[in-house]
Amino acid sequence: MLATLVFVDVIPEYTEQFMEITRYNHENSRKEEGNVRFDVLRDNNDPNKFVLFEVYRDADAAAAHKLTEHYNKWRETVAPMMASPRRAISTTPYCFD
């Protein structure tokens, strides 16, 4: 399995739009054959900061996600909404249910 944490800092005036397009990406990503989990987390201390927790069956499934229409629509739509470049950490689940 491969898990990725994506950290996103949104410009405040775009937060609602970000949440809408991110829900679209979440819903469609969950339908992908290789997707195990796709959670969107919002910071309790700063409502403009989000963490996407994505888990794929393997590296091929994660790579396939980046070729989907919904991911590319999300990526292009949110680019101007970012207060800073998003950053990702690729991990291997250790204790995972």
N, CA, C and O atoms as CSV, one atom per row, in Angstrom:
chain,resi,resn,atom,element,x,y,z
A,1,MET,N,N,0.826,-1.179,0.000
A,1,MET,CA,C,0.000,0.000,0.000
A,1,MET,C,C,0.872,1.244,0.000
A,1,MET,O,O,2.015,1.226,0.456
A,2,LEU,N,N,0.311,2.308,-0.516
A,2,LEU,CA,C,0.991,3.591,-0.575
A,2,LEU,C,C,0.027,4.654,-0.060
A,2,LEU,O,O,-1.104,4.754,-0.535
A,3,ALA,N,N,0.471,5.443,0.904
A,3,ALA,CA,C,-0.354,6.521,1.448
A,3,ALA,C,C,0.362,7.843,1.227
A,3,ALA,O,O,1.580,7.944,1.378
A,4,THR,N,N,-0.412,8.845,0.869
A,4,THR,CA,C,0.141,10.176,0.649
A,4,THR,C,C,-0.629,11.177,1.489
A,4,THR,O,O,-1.859,11.151,1.537
A,5,LEU,N,N,0.102,12.053,2.147
A,5,LEU,CA,C,-0.484,13.178,2.866
A,5,LEU,C,C,-0.206,14.420,2.030
A,5,LEU,O,O,0.946,14.729,1.726
A,6,VAL,N,N,-1.258,15.124,1.666
A,6,VAL,CA,C,-1.121,16.342,0.865
A,6,VAL,C,C,-1.564,17.515,1.733
A,6,VAL,O,O,-2.699,17.539,2.209
A,7,PHE,N,N,-0.687,18.475,1.939
A,7,PHE,CA,C,-0.967,19.639,2.772
A,7,PHE,C,C,-1.285,20.829,1.875
A,7,PHE,O,O,-0.513,21.177,0.981
A,8,VAL,N,N,-2.444,21.447,2.133
A,8,VAL,CA,C,-2.910,22.546,1.292
A,8,VAL,C,C,-3.283,23.733,2.170
A,8,VAL,O,O,-4.023,23.592,3.143
A,9,ASP,N,N,-2.764,24.904,1.815
A,9,ASP,CA,C,-3.070,26.164,2.491
A,9,ASP,C,C,-3.802,27.029,1.468
A,9,ASP,O,O,-3.221,27.451,0.468
A,10,VAL,N,N,-5.084,27.287,1.731
A,10,VAL,CA,C,-5.952,27.964,0.765
A,10,VAL,C,C,-6.069,29.450,1.097
A,10,VAL,O,O,-6.156,29.821,2.267
A,11,ILE,N,N,-6.073,30.287,0.083
A,11,ILE,CA,C,-6.350,31.714,0.257
A,11,ILE,C,C,-7.781,31.819,0.798
A,11,ILE,O,O,-8.698,31.239,0.218
A,12,PRO,N,N,-7.985,32.552,1.904
A,12,PRO,CA,C,-9.288,32.551,2.578
A,12,PRO,C,C,-10.509,32.780,1.683
A,12,PRO,O,O,-11.530,32.119,1.870
A,13,GLU,N,N,-10.430,33.672,0.747
A,13,GLU,CA,C,-11.616,33.941,-0.083
A,13,GLU,C,C,-11.972,32.797,-1.037
A,13,GLU,O,O,-13.028,32.823,-1.670
A,14,TYR,N,N,-11.097,31.797,-1.141
A,14,TYR,CA,C,-11.347,30.643,-2.012
A,14,TYR,C,C,-11.712,29.364,-1.243
A,14,TYR,O,O,-11.900,28.310,-1.850
A,15,THR,N,N,-11.810,29.454,0.059
A,15,THR,CA,C,-12.010,28.241,0.855
A,15,THR,C,C,-13.266,27.471,0.464
A,15,THR,O,O,-13.208,26.252,0.308
A,16,GLU,N,N,-14.377,28.139,0.306
A,16,GLU,CA,C,-15.627,27.441,-0.052
A,16,GLU,C,C,-15.511,26.778,-1.419
A,16,GLU,O,O,-15.947,25.641,-1.595
A,17,GLN,N,N,-14.925,27.480,-2.390
A,17,GLN,CA,C,-14.732,26.903,-3.724
A,17,GLN,C,C,-13.779,25.712,-3.663
A,17,GLN,O,O,-13.990,24.698,-4.327
A,18,PHE,N,N,-12.736,25.852,-2.862
A,18,PHE,CA,C,-11.786,24.746,-2.695
A,18,PHE,C,C,-12.503,23.523,-2.140
A,18,PHE,O,O,-12.306,22.410,-2.629
A,19,MET,N,N,-13.326,23.722,-1.133
A,19,MET,CA,C,-14.037,22.610,-0.522
A,19,MET,C,C,-14.968,21.932,-1.528
A,19,MET,O,O,-15.093,20.707,-1.524
A,20,GLU,N,N,-15.610,22.703,-2.374
A,20,GLU,CA,C,-16.533,22.143,-3.370
A,20,GLU,C,C,-15.795,21.274,-4.392
A,20,GLU,O,O,-16.208,20.142,-4.646
A,21,ILE,N,N,-14.726,21.776,-4.973
A,21,ILE,CA,C,-14.001,21.002,-5.987
A,21,ILE,C,C,-13.261,19.827,-5.336
A,21,ILE,O,O,-13.069,18.790,-5.971
A,22,THR,N,N,-12.852,19.983,-4.092
A,22,THR,CA,C,-12.178,18.890,-3.396
A,22,THR,C,C,-13.159,17.765,-3.074
A,22,THR,O,O,-12.785,16.593,-3.116
A,23,ARG,N,N,-14.404,18.101,-2.754
A,23,ARG,CA,C,-15.427,17.066,-2.541
A,23,ARG,C,C,-15.635,16.284,-3.839
A,23,ARG,O,O,-15.759,15.059,-3.815
A,24,TYR,N,N,-15.672,16.984,-4.961
A,24,TYR,CA,C,-15.802,16.334,-6.271
A,24,TYR,C,C,-14.640,15.354,-6.496
A,24,TYR,O,O,-14.853,14.223,-6.933
A,25,ASN,N,N,-13.425,15.793,-6.197
A,25,ASN,CA,C,-12.259,14.931,-6.369
A,25,ASN,C,C,-12.336,13.739,-5.410
A,25,ASN,O,O,-12.056,12.606,-5.803
A,26,HIS,N,N,-12.708,13.989,-4.179
A,26,HIS,CA,C,-12.860,12.923,-3.184
A,26,HIS,C,C,-13.859,11.863,-3.650
A,26,HIS,O,O,-13.552,10.671,-3.655
A,27,GLU,N,N,-15.045,12.304,-4.036
A,27,GLU,CA,C,-16.097,11.361,-4.428
A,27,GLU,C,C,-15.678,10.496,-5.609
A,27,GLU,O,O,-15.962,9.299,-5.632
A,28,ASN,N,N,-15.016,11.083,-6.573
A,28,ASN,CA,C,-14.590,10.320,-7.748
A,28,ASN,C,C,-13.351,9.478,-7.482
A,28,ASN,O,O,-13.206,8.398,-8.055
A,29,SER,N,N,-12.471,9.946,-6.637
A,29,SER,CA,C,-11.280,9.163,-6.288
A,29,SER,C,C,-11.678,7.888,-5.553
A,29,SER,O,O,-11.059,6.844,-5.754
A,30,ARG,N,N,-12.695,7.957,-4.710
A,30,ARG,CA,C,-13.156,6.781,-3.973
A,30,ARG,C,C,-13.691,5.692,-4.912
A,30,ARG,O,O,-13.747,4.521,-4.536
A,31,LYS,N,N,-14.075,6.069,-6.107
A,31,LYS,CA,C,-14.599,5.109,-7.089
A,31,LYS,C,C,-13.485,4.398,-7.859
A,31,LYS,O,O,-13.741,3.414,-8.552
A,32,GLU,N,N,-12.265,4.887,-7.740
A,32,GLU,CA,C,-11.146,4.273,-8.462
A,32,GLU,C,C,-10.875,2.874,-7.912
A,32,GLU,O,O,-10.906,2.653,-6.701
A,33,GLU,N,N,-10.615,1.952,-8.805
A,33,GLU,CA,C,-10.388,0.556,-8.418
A,33,GLU,C,C,-9.266,0.405,-7.394
A,33,GLU,O,O,-9.391,-0.386,-6.459
A,34,GLY,N,N,-8.188,1.141,-7.553
A,34,GLY,CA,C,-7.039,0.995,-6.670
A,34,GLY,C,C,-7.066,1.861,-5.430
A,34,GLY,O,O,-6.125,1.831,-4.637
A,35,ASN,N,N,-8.129,2.638,-5.245
A,35,ASN,CA,C,-8.210,3.513,-4.078
A,35,ASN,C,C,-8.694,2.742,-2.868
A,35,ASN,O,O,-9.695,2.028,-2.935
A,36,VAL,N,N,-7.982,2.886,-1.761
A,36,VAL,CA,C,-8.355,2.249,-0.502
A,36,VAL,C,C,-9.043,3.262,0.414
A,36,VAL,O,O,-9.980,2.925,1.138
A,37,ARG,N,N,-8.568,4.499,0.371
A,37,ARG,CA,C,-9.090,5.540,1.255
A,37,ARG,C,C,-8.745,6.901,0.659
A,37,ARG,O,O,-7.700,7.077,0.033
A,38,PHE,N,N,-9.639,7.850,0.864
A,38,PHE,CA,C,-9.377,9.231,0.430
A,38,PHE,C,C,-10.131,10.143,1.389
A,38,PHE,O,O,-11.332,10.364,1.238
A,39,ASP,N,N,-9.415,10.666,2.371
A,39,ASP,CA,C,-10.024,11.535,3.374
A,39,ASP,C,C,-9.567,12.970,3.166
A,39,ASP,O,O,-8.434,13.227,2.759
A,40,VAL,N,N,-10.470,13.898,3.453
A,40,VAL,CA,C,-10.148,15.320,3.408
A,40,VAL,C,C,-10.331,15.846,4.828
A,40,VAL,O,O,-11.422,15.770,5.392
A,41,LEU,N,N,-9.260,16.377,5.396
A,41,LEU,CA,C,-9.262,16.857,6.771
A,41,LEU,C,C,-9.070,18.370,6.782
A,41,LEU,O,O,-8.285,18.919,6.009
A,42,ARG,N,N,-9.809,19.033,7.679
A,42,ARG,CA,C,-9.708,20.493,7.798
A,42,ARG,C,C,-9.133,20.835,9.168
A,42,ARG,O,O,-9.581,20.311,10.188
A,43,ASP,N,N,-8.159,21.702,9.181
A,43,ASP,CA,C,-7.481,22.113,10.406
A,43,ASP,C,C,-8.465,22.800,11.361
A,43,ASP,O,O,-9.189,23.710,10.956
A,44,ASN,N,N,-8.492,22.372,12.615
A,44,ASN,CA,C,-9.380,22.980,13.616
A,44,ASN,C,C,-8.938,24.377,14.028
A,44,ASN,O,O,-9.753,25.170,14.498
A,45,ASN,N,N,-7.659,24.685,13.858
A,45,ASN,CA,C,-7.137,25.988,14.261
A,45,ASN,C,C,-7.067,26.994,13.121
A,45,ASN,O,O,-7.002,28.200,13.359
A,46,ASP,N,N,-7.078,26.510,11.898
A,46,ASP,CA,C,-7.026,27.393,10.727
A,46,ASP,C,C,-7.909,26.785,9.647
A,46,ASP,O,O,-7.489,25.834,8.987
A,47,PRO,N,N,-9.120,27.301,9.443
A,47,PRO,CA,C,-10.067,26.696,8.500
A,47,PRO,C,C,-9.660,26.791,7.027
A,47,PRO,O,O,-10.381,26.317,6.150
A,48,ASN,N,N,-8.520,27.395,6.763
A,48,ASN,CA,C,-8.027,27.496,5.393
A,48,ASN,C,C,-6.933,26.479,5.095
A,48,ASN,O,O,-6.360,26.473,4.006
A,49,LYS,N,N,-6.649,25.623,6.063
A,49,LYS,CA,C,-5.624,24.585,5.886
A,49,LYS,C,C,-6.300,23.223,5.861
A,49,LYS,O,O,-7.185,22.928,6.664
A,50,PHE,N,N,-5.856,22.404,4.915
A,50,PHE,CA,C,-6.436,21.082,4.707
A,50,PHE,C,C,-5.330,20.050,4.550
A,50,PHE,O,O,-4.209,20.366,4.151
A,51,VAL,N,N,-5.672,18.816,4.872
A,51,VAL,CA,C,-4.789,17.682,4.621
A,51,VAL,C,C,-5.610,16.643,3.875
A,51,VAL,O,O,-6.692,16.262,4.321
A,52,LEU,N,N,-5.103,16.190,2.750
A,52,LEU,CA,C,-5.722,15.084,2.024
A,52,LEU,C,C,-4.929,13.832,2.377
A,52,LEU,O,O,-3.705,13.799,2.249
A,53,PHE,N,N,-5.641,12.809,2.822
A,53,PHE,CA,C,-5.023,11.540,3.196
A,53,PHE,C,C,-5.483,10.521,2.170
A,53,PHE,O,O,-6.634,10.085,2.186
A,54,GLU,N,N,-4.578,10.144,1.278
A,54,GLU,CA,C,-4.915,9.268,0.159
A,54,GLU,C,C,-4.174,7.942,0.320
A,54,GLU,O,O,-2.966,7.921,0.556
A,55,VAL,N,N,-4.905,6.844,0.191
A,55,VAL,CA,C,-4.283,5.532,0.279
A,55,VAL,C,C,-4.656,4.749,-0.974
A,55,VAL,O,O,-5.829,4.628,-1.327
A,56,TYR,N,N,-3.635,4.222,-1.634
A,56,TYR,CA,C,-3.826,3.423,-2.841
A,56,TYR,C,C,-3.239,2.034,-2.634
A,56,TYR,O,O,-2.309,1.841,-1.851
A,57,ARG,N,N,-3.791,1.099,-3.338
A,57,ARG,CA,C,-3.372,-0.300,-3.244
A,57,ARG,C,C,-1.872,-0.448,-3.492
A,57,ARG,O,O,-1.198,-1.222,-2.813
A,58,ASP,N,N,-1.355,0.300,-4.472
A,58,ASP,CA,C,0.067,0.226,-4.814
A,58,ASP,C,C,0.459,1.474,-5.595
A,58,ASP,O,O,-0.374,2.340,-5.865
A,59,ALA,N,N,1.734,1.552,-5.952
A,59,ALA,CA,C,2.246,2.727,-6.664
A,59,ALA,C,C,1.578,2.899,-8.028
A,59,ALA,O,O,1.369,4.028,-8.473
A,60,ASP,N,N,1.244,1.802,-8.690
A,60,ASP,CA,C,0.568,1.901,-9.994
A,60,ASP,C,C,-0.812,2.542,-9.850
A,60,ASP,O,O,-1.208,3.359,-10.681
A,61,ALA,N,N,-1.537,2.173,-8.801
A,61,ALA,CA,C,-2.865,2.763,-8.573
A,61,ALA,C,C,-2.744,4.246,-8.253
A,61,ALA,O,O,-3.568,5.044,-8.699
A,62,ALA,N,N,-1.734,4.619,-7.489
A,62,ALA,CA,C,-1.512,6.035,-7.172
A,62,ALA,C,C,-1.168,6.818,-8.440
A,62,ALA,O,O,-1.641,7.938,-8.633
A,63,ALA,N,N,-0.345,6.224,-9.296
A,63,ALA,CA,C,0.010,6.882,-10.559
A,63,ALA,C,C,-1.205,7.004,-11.468
A,63,ALA,O,O,-1.377,8.019,-12.142
A,64,ALA,N,N,-2.046,5.979,-11.490
A,64,ALA,CA,C,-3.262,6.016,-12.322
A,64,ALA,C,C,-4.196,7.128,-11.868
A,64,ALA,O,O,-4.869,7.750,-12.689
A,65,HIS,N,N,-4.238,7.378,-10.566
A,65,HIS,CA,C,-5.077,8.466,-10.033
A,65,HIS,C,C,-4.710,9.795,-10.679
A,65,HIS,O,O,-5.586,10.598,-10.999
A,66,LYS,N,N,-3.420,10.023,-10.867
A,66,LYS,CA,C,-2.968,11.302,-11.423
A,66,LYS,C,C,-3.294,11.460,-12.905
A,66,LYS,O,O,-3.095,12.536,-13.469
A,67,LEU,N,N,-3.788,10.413,-13.534
A,67,LEU,CA,C,-4.187,10.484,-14.939
A,67,LEU,C,C,-5.694,10.670,-15.108
A,67,LEU,O,O,-6.182,10.815,-16.229
A,68,THR,N,N,-6.426,10.665,-14.002
A,68,THR,CA,C,-7.889,10.746,-14.096
A,68,THR,C,C,-8.362,12.162,-14.396
A,68,THR,O,O,-7.684,13.144,-14.098
A,69,GLU,N,N,-9.537,12.235,-14.990
A,69,GLU,CA,C,-10.147,13.529,-15.315
A,69,GLU,C,C,-10.423,14.318,-14.043
A,69,GLU,O,O,-10.159,15.519,-13.995
A,70,HIS,N,N,-10.952,13.657,-13.007
A,70,HIS,CA,C,-11.323,14.385,-11.792
A,70,HIS,C,C,-10.107,14.945,-11.066
A,70,HIS,O,O,-10.165,16.057,-10.543
A,71,TYR,N,N,-9.007,14.197,-11.022
A,71,TYR,CA,C,-7.803,14.718,-10.372
A,71,TYR,C,C,-7.259,15.915,-11.146
A,71,TYR,O,O,-6.914,16.935,-10.551
A,72,ASN,N,N,-7.182,15.795,-12.459
A,72,ASN,CA,C,-6.630,16.898,-13.257
A,72,ASN,C,C,-7.515,18.136,-13.207
A,72,ASN,O,O,-7.013,19.260,-13.213
A,73,LYS,N,N,-8.822,17.938,-13.160
A,73,LYS,CA,C,-9.738,19.076,-12.999
A,73,LYS,C,C,-9.491,19.727,-11.644
A,73,LYS,O,O,-9.423,20.952,-11.547
A,74,TRP,N,N,-9.356,18.910,-10.594
A,74,TRP,CA,C,-9.080,19.440,-9.262
A,74,TRP,C,C,-7.773,20.228,-9.256
A,74,TRP,O,O,-7.731,21.371,-8.801
A,75,ARG,N,N,-6.710,19.610,-9.765
A,75,ARG,CA,C,-5.376,20.239,-9.758
A,75,ARG,C,C,-5.383,21.594,-10.453
A,75,ARG,O,O,-4.829,22.566,-9.939
A,76,GLU,N,N,-6.008,21.654,-11.618
A,76,GLU,CA,C,-6.053,22.912,-12.374
A,76,GLU,C,C,-6.929,23.958,-11.689
A,76,GLU,O,O,-6.599,25.144,-11.686
A,77,THR,N,N,-8.035,23.521,-11.114
A,77,THR,CA,C,-8.966,24.451,-10.476
A,77,THR,C,C,-8.382,25.051,-9.206
A,77,THR,O,O,-8.540,26.248,-8.963
A,78,VAL,N,N,-7.710,24.244,-8.391
A,78,VAL,CA,C,-7.218,24.744,-7.105
A,78,VAL,C,C,-5.899,25.504,-7.205
A,78,VAL,O,O,-5.535,26.214,-6.267
A,79,ALA,N,N,-5.185,25.376,-8.299
A,79,ALA,CA,C,-3.867,26.024,-8.403
A,79,ALA,C,C,-3.901,27.511,-8.028
A,79,ALA,O,O,-3.054,27.947,-7.248
A,80,PRO,N,N,-4.846,28.307,-8.550
A,80,PRO,CA,C,-4.841,29.729,-8.167
A,80,PRO,C,C,-5.412,30.002,-6.775
A,80,PRO,O,O,-5.399,31.145,-6.317
A,81,MET,N,N,-5.908,28.978,-6.105
A,81,MET,CA,C,-6.501,29.135,-4.768
A,81,MET,C,C,-5.480,28.952,-3.658
A,81,MET,O,O,-5.789,29.194,-2.491
A,82,MET,N,N,-4.274,28.530,-4.001
A,82,MET,CA,C,-3.275,28.174,-3.002
A,82,MET,C,C,-2.563,29.408,-2.439
A,82,MET,O,O,-2.107,30.276,-3.184
A,83,ALA,N,N,-2.480,29.464,-1.105
A,83,ALA,CA,C,-1.718,30.523,-0.451
A,83,ALA,C,C,-0.225,30.218,-0.513
A,83,ALA,O,O,0.613,31.116,-0.428
A,84,SER,N,N,0.088,28.938,-0.663
A,84,SER,CA,C,1.469,28.484,-0.827
A,84,SER,C,C,1.398,27.175,-1.615
A,84,SER,O,O,0.343,26.542,-1.661
A,85,PRO,N,N,2.494,26.767,-2.228
A,85,PRO,CA,C,2.450,25.508,-2.991
A,85,PRO,C,C,2.061,24.340,-2.085
A,85,PRO,O,O,2.528,24.235,-0.951
A,86,ARG,N,N,1.206,23.471,-2.600
A,86,ARG,CA,C,0.853,22.292,-1.803
A,86,ARG,C,C,2.081,21.394,-1.698
A,86,ARG,O,O,2.951,21.396,-2.569
A,87,ARG,N,N,2.131,20.640,-0.625
A,87,ARG,CA,C,3.257,19.724,-0.457
A,87,ARG,C,C,2.716,18.361,-0.085
A,87,ARG,O,O,1.671,18.242,0.555
A,88,ALA,N,N,3.437,17.343,-0.490
A,88,ALA,CA,C,2.994,15.976,-0.259
A,88,ALA,C,C,4.110,15.159,0.376
A,88,ALA,O,O,5.295,15.367,0.114
A,89,ILE,N,N,3.694,14.232,1.209
A,89,ILE,CA,C,4.606,13.279,1.820
A,89,ILE,C,C,4.103,11.887,1.465
A,89,ILE,O,O,2.970,11.527,1.782
A,90,SER,N,N,4.945,11.116,0.811
A,90,SER,CA,C,4.596,9.746,0.437
A,90,SER,C,C,5.027,8.820,1.556
A,90,SER,O,O,6.157,8.906,2.036
A,91,THR,N,N,4.126,7.926,1.979
A,91,THR,CA,C,4.406,7.037,3.095
A,91,THR,C,C,3.951,5.616,2.797
A,91,THR,O,O,3.201,5.370,1.853
A,92,THR,N,N,4.416,4.697,3.613
A,92,THR,CA,C,3.931,3.326,3.587
A,92,THR,C,C,3.179,3.085,4.890
A,92,THR,O,O,3.759,3.240,5.965
A,93,PRO,N,N,1.901,2.710,4.822
A,93,PRO,CA,C,1.157,2.474,6.067
A,93,PRO,C,C,1.835,1.388,6.907
A,93,PRO,O,O,2.244,0.350,6.387
A,94,TYR,N,N,1.943,1.640,8.181
A,94,TYR,CA,C,2.571,0.699,9.123
A,94,TYR,C,C,1.482,0.035,9.971
A,94,TYR,O,O,1.325,-1.186,9.937
A,95,CYS,N,N,0.740,0.829,10.721
A,95,CYS,CA,C,-0.419,0.330,11.475
A,95,CYS,C,C,-1.642,0.945,10.824
A,95,CYS,O,O,-1.850,2.155,10.923
A,96,PHE,N,N,-2.437,0.152,10.173
A,96,PHE,CA,C,-3.512,0.688,9.337
A,96,PHE,C,C,-4.687,-0.280,9.347
A,96,PHE,O,O,-4.513,-1.483,9.149
A,97,ASP,N,N,-5.888,0.252,9.580
A,97,ASP,CA,C,-7.112,-0.552,9.537
A,97,ASP,C,C,-8.000,-0.072,8.420
A,97,ASP,O,O,-9.083,-0.619,8.214
